[in-house]
Amino acid sequence: MAPMTINVNEANLVFHLQTDHTSYIFRIMENGEAGQIYYGQKIHVQPNYKNLTSREWRDDNPSLSEEDPNFQPPAIKSEYASLGKGDFRYPAFQVTQENGSRITELTYDHYQLLNGKSRLADLPSTFDDANDDAQTLVLSFKDQITGLTLELNYSIFPHQDVIVKSAKFTNPSSEKLVLNRALSSQLDLPDSNYDLIQFSGTWARERHLYRNQLRPGIQSISSLRTSSSHQQNPFMMLARPQTTDEQGDVFGFNLVYSGNFLDSVEVDQYDTSRILTGINPDEFGWNLAPQTSFQTPEAILSYTTEGMNQLSQQMADFYSQHLVNPRFTHEDRPILINNWEATYFDFNEAKLMTIVNQAHQLGIEMFVLDDGWFGHRDDDTTSLGDWFVDKKKFPNGIEHFSQQVHDLGMKFGLWFEPEMISIDSDLYQKHPEWMIHDPKSTPTPGRHQFVLDMTRPEVIDYLYDLMSHMIESANLDYIKWDMNRHITEMFSSELTSDQQLEMPHRYILGVYQLYDRLTKAYPNVLFESCASGGGRFDLGLMYYAPQAWTSDDTDAAERMLIQFGTSYGYPQSMMGTHVSAVPNDQMGRITSLKTRGAVAFFGDFGYELDITKMAPEELDQIKDQVAFYKQYRHLFQFGKFYRIDSPFVGSGNVISWQVVSDDRKQAIAARYQLLNHPNAPYTRFYFKGLDPNQQYQINDDAETYYGDELMNAGYFVPTILADGKESKDFYSQLFVAKAV
């Protein structure tokens, strides 16, 4: 029988949610709303928490009633707040009635306890297929005036210290209601002594870490690009100022959603911190017609007292067991080669086969054919939407080319950009109305392309039919799903005037529907998401595509920062990490093949370069890299990840991280040096996560070291190479620790 993780005191209506190490407590207050009591390190279950719910009267606040002047909404920690009854902080939701009133009084009705966690119907969501002791609390509220009902859903995953929250609104009446705001999670913390840690950037510079102390007022990260975006990421943390990767209190927040989002922290006059997470209320509105419901995406919360490494590890464990497609949860991802930076649009079957044959000799396991295989696409101005093979490049069809790849024992993958359309395409000539645009406005092209209206069922059907035909005819093992521009002129001729604010969310639901149909019909096809690199690196897509192209920037030095920042919210198995040519296409920087490999090892490894033009000694080095990665692939992809030296702290000249096997018998650490320093001081590397009582060899050296020595005293790192030359700029070192 599963341990009880949700304790309900019926007399006081106090709900105490427990994980292995945390407590989340709230109660039903005098006005029928839910009030936050505590979220943090695990504490004892009690009938009530008078100490934590004490209130004092403040002269400048409205009171809810004359009978209880101390019940003042601006000073209350709420669980899911509305606006209009005296709490002037930003609310979790807002509803407009037919008469224009925006006042809602949702009061407690009942609760329900469920074992396990089931999936949502039309959204990516968490689950508990393996019966990992999850439990779910559904808390129901009702508005006595309109009949509107609200369900607050809390799913507790005890062993990963994760709580998943969402909200569902239902209109059982004959009156039309409008949701102006429907966020997934609210958390009111009793103080503001935290740093907000966010992961921001732009194209080719995604998810750099920024850490700033909370201040009075609103601090937020968000997107209005109908994608989670390169510029911001839905994952954020709140950490005590003294918290590091190794120790200290930290909260993690993430959203299982791929569209417009909002993460905000509001610090009020009493130093209370209100954290709101969910769909961005700007460019959002939902007509809650009679007898219909609206389900918000799921928000993920996690907490630890043991620092940010621990937070990342417990969330990574949670994603692998309760979010990622179980088919690929622990399956080693293939080493691939992608032809994009090798050929761009200039290729034919014969040219590609030279790359395929060379890759096979090097031990590479999969060939991925990128952009340019369809329509008459010889540049980026044409053919998006025409997902049928270009017979000039493949006179015998993709099937023939795919068969040659498979005959070598390799897998075969194909690039698609399903959501896009070119003006110069057969699809546009037949269905110009399928393109997202406002007919009264001048369209704004991006990358010479436009976006298909994914709110239309016929568009989903069209794409499903063409993609499924290619999957079957080419016997695809892998699909790279790209999205290379954001949406402008957001308008759909299929929607009524009062539905246009529904379109951003309906668009994302259409994307999910296509993903869902394809992944269910072809469960063995590995999907990798991409949005001009890392523009939709979010949990919504990870539910369908268990890995994502981390960034279009493949420069090894920049990738150190991108992968380091990404690792806070996402495990390395979700990161597509490839070796590309030098000088690097994005940066113009030259780094050694050794360093490019040493960075790319820590993820889903592959190559993006023309191996037919490489020198024999470079090919030998690639062959060695491939063999080395195969030997330690599972450790690289699924080992417990530790950040050690951060590029975002201090000079950032040295970056290091490490993976450790579950049994702590193996570990691989990497140390990267950006710029060389003459006559450098002696250096030691401090391992993490080893067994202190176990002896280890480093890089098969004859000497052995106890784990406690390697972690506490460190391992000497030479700065003078064996040939007497000092280490160079962009230099990398790998340390393989094996238990003996």
Buried (B, 14 or more C-beta within 10 A) or exposed (E): EEEBBBBBBEEBBBBBBBBBBBBBBBBBBEBBBBBBBBBBEBBEBBEBBEEBBEEEEBEEBEBBEEEEBEBBBBBBBBBBBBBBBBBBBBBBBBBBBEEEEBBBBBBBEEBEEBEBBBEBEEBBBBBBBEEBBBBBBBBBBBBEEBBBBBBBBBBBBBBBBBBBBBBBBBBBBEBBBBBBBBBBBBBBBBEBBBBBBBBBBEBBBBBBBBBEEBEEEEBBBBBBBBBBBBBBBBBBBBBBEEBBBBBBBBBBBBBBBBBBBBBBBBBBEEEBBBBBBBBBBEBBBBBBEEEBBBBBBBBBBBBBBBBBBBBBBBBBBBBBBBBBBBEBBEBBBBBBBBBBBBBBBEBBBEBBBEBBBBBBEBBBBBBBBBBBBBBBBBEBBBBBBBBBBBEEBBEEBBBEBBBBBBEBEBBBBBBBBBBBBBBBBBBBEEBEEBBBBBEEEEBEEBEBBBBBBBBBEEBBEBBBEBBBEBBEEBBBBBBBBBBBBBBBBBBBEBBEEEBBBBBBBBBBBBBBBBBBBBBEEBEEBBBBBBBBBBBBBBBBBBBBBBBBBBBBBBBBBBBBBBBBBBBBBBBBBBBBBBBBBBEBBBBEBEBBBBBBBBBBBBBBBBBBBBBEEBEEEEBEBBBBBBEBBBEBBBBBBBBBBBBBBBBBEEEBEBBBBBBBBEEBBBBBBBBBBBEBEEEEEEBEBBBBBBBEEBBBBBEEEEEBBBBBBBBEEBBEBEBEEEEEEEBEBBBBBBBBBBBE
